[in-house]
């Protein structure tokens, strides 16, 4: 079923859109099934679970951290994480930089932008991003690389609302790119869209989509 799902999705994806297989709560055996179909990009939202999976799975897997990241958990994923999608504060960015330096590497990050009205979702507004990027503390960070933006749309049946939110994220990306990252060739990514709305995200310019249940089936959070 995983192989069938992956094959169906990858055939529909434009070549410039990266598929992040969201494997949170799923066993390593499921990840291996996707891996054996050629999938290499996997997303997790808990640092310790991600660390444990990294240790037991093939080392050419490219791990993306997609959930809210606490500063005291950065150290568990800093040695190997490829991209952190969910940078929502200068405090977190400073800790990522510190842990990256301790591991003699540079860690790629996305700025999580608030695009929905749901208070339970994390993210920064444009003023917070501007304040962070203009701060002296940010200027001192040498072991992180900002590569774009990420956003999580509202849980809604209203496709027009979802479209507006994703359009806003794309516009925010383009504004930041033009004003603050014009000379940064790495600032290229827009991570948006999950299993219920990835088609809308692609139409609005997503370069990365994060799909879980569409690939692995629905999760049992009671396990």
C-alpha positions as a Python dict, from the first residue, in 0.01 Angstrom:
ca = {
    (1, 'X'): (0, 0, 0),
    (2, 'X'): (283, 243, 84),
    (3, 'X'): (456, 168, -245),
    (4, 'X'): (130, 211, -435),
    (5, 'X'): (54, 541, -262),
    (6, 'X'): (401, 678, -326),
    (7, 'X'): (394, 581, -689),
    (8, 'X'): (58, 749, -737),
    (9, 'X'): (171, 1073, -572),
    (10, 'X'): (511, 1102, -738),
    (11, 'X'): (356, 1062, -1082),
    (12, 'X'): (138, 1368, -1016),
    (13, 'X'): (405, 1594, -870),
    (14, 'X'): (575, 1862, -1079),
    (15, 'X'): (949, 1794, -1105),
    (16, 'X'): (1039, 2106, -904),
    (17, 'X'): (830, 2006, -598),
    (18, 'X'): (1002, 1800, -329),
    (19, 'X'): (799, 1538, -142),
    (20, 'X'): (864, 1512, 232),
    (21, 'X'): (723, 1182, 359),
    (22, 'X'): (595, 1260, 708),
    (23, 'X'): (681, 949, 906),
    (24, 'X'): (599, 1071, 1258),
    (25, 'X'): (455, 794, 1481),
    (26, 'X'): (520, 540, 1205),
    (27, 'X'): (753, 242, 1266),
    (28, 'X'): (1087, 210, 1094),
    (29, 'X'): (947, -79, 890),
    (30, 'X'): (706, 162, 719),
    (31, 'X'): (988, 406, 650),
    (32, 'X'): (1192, 125, 497),
    (33, 'X'): (906, 39, 265),
    (34, 'X'): (904, 396, 137),
    (35, 'X'): (1284, 399, 127),
    (36, 'X'): (1288, 87, -87),
    (37, 'X'): (1063, 268, -335),
    (38, 'X'): (1327, 538, -371),
    (39, 'X'): (1195, 793, -119),
    (40, 'X'): (1478, 968, 68),
    (41, 'X'): (1321, 1277, 228),
    (42, 'X'): (1142, 1207, 556),
    (43, 'X'): (986, 1444, 809),
    (44, 'X'): (952, 1401, 1185),
    (45, 'X'): (808, 1629, 1452),
    (46, 'X'): (964, 1489, 1771),
    (47, 'X'): (1337, 1518, 1825),
    (48, 'X'): (1391, 1201, 2026),
    (49, 'X'): (1183, 987, 1791),
    (50, 'X'): (1375, 1130, 1499),
    (51, 'X'): (1709, 1060, 1666),
    (52, 'X'): (1614, 699, 1735),
    (53, 'X'): (1501, 642, 1377),
    (54, 'X'): (1817, 803, 1242),
    (55, 'X'): (2028, 560, 1442),
    (56, 'X'): (1856, 248, 1309),
    (57, 'X'): (1776, 342, 949),
    (58, 'X'): (1996, 387, 638),
    (59, 'X'): (2228, 683, 662),
    (60, 'X'): (2145, 828, 321),
    (61, 'X'): (1798, 924, 445),
    (62, 'X'): (1757, 1303, 444),
    (63, 'X'): (1583, 1403, 767),
    (64, 'X'): (1361, 1711, 789),
    (65, 'X'): (1231, 1835, 1124),
    (66, 'X'): (882, 1974, 1067),
    (67, 'X'): (726, 2022, 1412),
    (68, 'X'): (758, 2279, 1688),
    (69, 'X'): (1113, 2245, 1819),
    (70, 'X'): (1201, 2317, 2181),
    (71, 'X'): (1545, 2466, 2235),
    (72, 'X'): (1646, 2190, 2478),
    (73, 'X'): (1581, 1926, 2211),
    (74, 'X'): (1794, 2076, 1933),
    (75, 'X'): (2104, 1891, 2053),
    (76, 'X'): (1946, 1553, 1973),
    (77, 'X'): (1907, 1623, 1601),
    (78, 'X'): (2186, 1873, 1534),
    (79, 'X'): (2443, 1608, 1430),
    (80, 'X'): (2239, 1490, 1131),
    (81, 'X'): (1925, 1694, 1053),
    (82, 'X'): (1919, 1826, 697),
    (83, 'X'): (1652, 2096, 726),
    (84, 'X'): (1454, 2243, 1016),
    (85, 'X'): (1124, 2378, 882),
    (86, 'X'): (995, 2536, 1201),
    (87, 'X'): (1216, 2825, 1316),
    (88, 'X'): (977, 3057, 1497),
    (89, 'X'): (1205, 3265, 1721),
    (90, 'X'): (1552, 3414, 1748),
    (91, 'X'): (1607, 3212, 2066),
    (92, 'X'): (1556, 2888, 1873),
    (93, 'X'): (1773, 3002, 1583),
    (94, 'X'): (2056, 3088, 1823),
    (95, 'X'): (2038, 2743, 1980),
    (96, 'X'): (2042, 2574, 1639),
    (97, 'X'): (2348, 2779, 1550),
    (98, 'X'): (2519, 2684, 1876),
    (99, 'X'): (2451, 2313, 1833),
    (100, 'X'): (2551, 2324, 1466),
    (101, 'X'): (2882, 2482, 1564),
    (102, 'X'): (2936, 2213, 1828),
    (103, 'X'): (2894, 1954, 1553),
    (104, 'X'): (3115, 2142, 1301),
    (105, 'X'): (2835, 2185, 1052),
    (106, 'X'): (2589, 2436, 909),
    (107, 'X'): (2219, 2361, 949),
    (108, 'X'): (1963, 2475, 693),
    (109, 'X'): (1645, 2632, 831),
    (110, 'X'): (1311, 2770, 719),
    (111, 'X'): (1130, 3060, 884),
    (112, 'X'): (789, 2948, 1006),
    (113, 'X'): (537, 3216, 910),
    (114, 'X'): (197, 3242, 1078),
    (115, 'X'): (-61, 3213, 800),
    (116, 'X'): (-372, 3090, 984),
    (117, 'X'): (-588, 3239, 1259),
    (118, 'X'): (-553, 2934, 1481),
    (119, 'X'): (-385, 3020, 1810),
    (120, 'X'): (-255, 2666, 1851),
    (121, 'X'): (-25, 2704, 1549),
    (122, 'X'): (322, 2853, 1584),
    (123, 'X'): (488, 3101, 1353),
    (124, 'X'): (612, 3457, 1319),
    (125, 'X'): (454, 3756, 1151),
    (126, 'X'): (650, 3969, 907),
    (127, 'X'): (741, 4229, 1172),
    (128, 'X'): (890, 3962, 1398),
    (129, 'X'): (1092, 3825, 1107),
    (130, 'X'): (1222, 4172, 1019),
    (131, 'X'): (1317, 4243, 1381),
    (132, 'X'): (1499, 3912, 1409),
    (133, 'X'): (1693, 3952, 1085),
    (134, 'X'): (1798, 4308, 1171),
    (135, 'X'): (1918, 4220, 1521),
    (136, 'X'): (2284, 4211, 1622),
    (137, 'X'): (2233, 3862, 1763),
    (138, 'X'): (2128, 3731, 1422),
    (139, 'X'): (2430, 3888, 1255),
    (140, 'X'): (2656, 3681, 1480),
    (141, 'X'): (2516, 3346, 1364),
    (142, 'X'): (2760, 3165, 1137),
    (143, 'X'): (2638, 2804, 1146),
    (144, 'X'): (2281, 2837, 1017),
    (145, 'X'): (2155, 2906, 665),
    (146, 'X'): (1807, 3042, 602),
    (147, 'X'): (1664, 2874, 294),
    (148, 'X'): (1304, 2994, 278),
    (149, 'X'): (971, 2986, 458),
    (150, 'X'): (722, 2735, 595),
    (151, 'X'): (356, 2769, 684),
    (152, 'X'): (70, 2555, 813),
    (153, 'X'): (-275, 2630, 680),
    (154, 'X'): (-595, 2632, 881),
    (155, 'X'): (-790, 2311, 933),
    (156, 'X'): (-1089, 2401, 719),
    (157, 'X'): (-1314, 2276, 442),
    (158, 'X'): (-1301, 2623, 286),
    (159, 'X'): (-1060, 2581, -5),
    (160, 'X'): (-1067, 2953, -78),
    (161, 'X'): (-938, 3027, 272),
    (162, 'X'): (-660, 2773, 226),
    (163, 'X'): (-577, 2930, -109),
    (164, 'X'): (-559, 3276, 49),
    (165, 'X'): (-330, 3153, 325),
    (166, 'X'): (-91, 2981, 86),
    (167, 'X'): (-95, 3282, -146),
    (168, 'X'): (0, 3497, 152),
    (169, 'X'): (293, 3269, 233),
    (170, 'X'): (412, 3286, -128),
    (171, 'X'): (384, 3666, -123),
    (172, 'X'): (572, 3681, 207),
    (173, 'X'): (849, 3465, 61),
    (174, 'X'): (877, 3688, -246),
    (175, 'X'): (882, 4003, -32),
    (176, 'X'): (1156, 3867, 196),
    (177, 'X'): (1352, 3741, -103),
    (178, 'X'): (1342, 4080, -273),
    (179, 'X'): (1412, 4298, 30),
    (180, 'X'): (1630, 4090, 263),
    (181, 'X'): (1767, 3791, 70),
    (182, 'X'): (1831, 3933, -275),
    (183, 'X'): (2195, 3822, -265),
    (184, 'X'): (2122, 3484, -103),
    (185, 'X'): (2104, 3205, -361),
    (186, 'X'): (1997, 2959, -90),
    (187, 'X'): (1668, 3135, -9),
    (188, 'X'): (1452, 2930, -247),
    (189, 'X'): (1210, 2710, -53),
    (190, 'X'): (839, 2741, 25),
    (191, 'X'): (725, 2452, 245),
    (192, 'X'): (345, 2431, 253),
    (193, 'X'): (73, 2179, 193),
    (194, 'X'): (-15, 1854, 366),
    (195, 'X'): (-229, 1555, 276),
    (196, 'X'): (-558, 1748, 264),
    (197, 'X'): (-442, 2057, 79),
    (198, 'X'): (-118, 1986, -108),
    (199, 'X'): (-285, 2032, -447),
    (200, 'X'): (-371, 2391, -354),
    (201, 'X'): (-19, 2445, -217),
    (202, 'X'): (139, 2333, -543),
    (203, 'X'): (-79, 2574, -742),
    (204, 'X'): (30, 2854, -509),
    (205, 'X'): (401, 2785, -557),
    (206, 'X'): (508, 2530, -298),
    (207, 'X'): (855, 2387, -352),
    (208, 'X'): (808, 2131, -73),
    (209, 'X'): (496, 1946, 41),
    (210, 'X'): (466, 1742, 361),
    (211, 'X'): (254, 1429, 320),
    (212, 'X'): (189, 1170, 588),
    (213, 'X'): (-145, 988, 582),
    (214, 'X'): (-158, 1007, 202),
    (215, 'X'): (151, 784, 199),
    (216, 'X'): (141, 584, 521),
    (217, 'X'): (-230, 577, 606),
    (218, 'X'): (-397, 731, 908),
    (219, 'X'): (-215, 735, 1239),
    (220, 'X'): (-317, 580, 1567),
    (221, 'X'): (-208, 836, 1826),
    (222, 'X'): (-317, 606, 2110),
    (223, 'X'): (-34, 360, 2051),
}
